[in-house]
Amino acid sequence: MEGLFMFWLSWVAWIIVTFLMGKSKKRIMLAGFILLFIIFYSVHIPVPMGTINAGFIWLALGCYWMFHRQARKRLFVSFLFGWFIAAVYAGFSLWTMYDPIIMIVQKEWMMASILFLLSIFLMKNALLRVTVVTLGMIHGEVLTHFVTANIWGFFEVGSNLFFDGLALSLVILSLHILLQTVKGFLQDATEKWRSATESL
């Protein structure tokens, strides 16, 4: 069913943060944020011409909070990258609506792959990469529905399909972070082993 991917991913993230992270204020805040997102995820706020998912708004506020903690120069560049990703997301979404023949695989997989490659090319910091991609997709979703609402007269910002696509993008980014971490660990272990053998 649509939307279940994000729902289960949120619960997995909450379990990892709550039980595996070290005791700290950061853990409490992050676990609380994820739990509130899970609650808001099923709430749809009616507005003129459509609905907006409350979890969508909560997630956007969380991304903005992460952004404001950066230095001013880095903040400008991050927002620039975020809007670039938003433009790519909106453009790709509108393109697939009008010309679905380009779809080689499922739309969510294609979108997640494109955004992953863009984020790798644009940003080095892993946490910033996750935040920028998330906020970029949020802005892109708003831009897409801003266009389609004028055609169809109705919009649903933060649909289950959007969250499934976002969840898939976050999973790919998280796997990349995990692989980089494992790679660094193995390199350190190899260096220590070489140093130990050379000293014999």
Secondary structure, DSSP 8 states (H G I E B T S, - for coil): -TTHHHHHHHHHHHHHHHHHS-SSHHHHHHHHHHHHHHHHHT-EEEETTEEEEHHHHHHHHHHHHHHHTS-HHHHHHHHHHHHHHHHHHHHHHHHHHH-GGG-SS-HHHHHHHHHHHHHHHH---HHHHHHHHHHHHHHHHHHHHHHHHHHHS-EEET-HHHHHHHHHHHHHHHHHHHHHHHHHHHHHHHHHHHHHHHT-
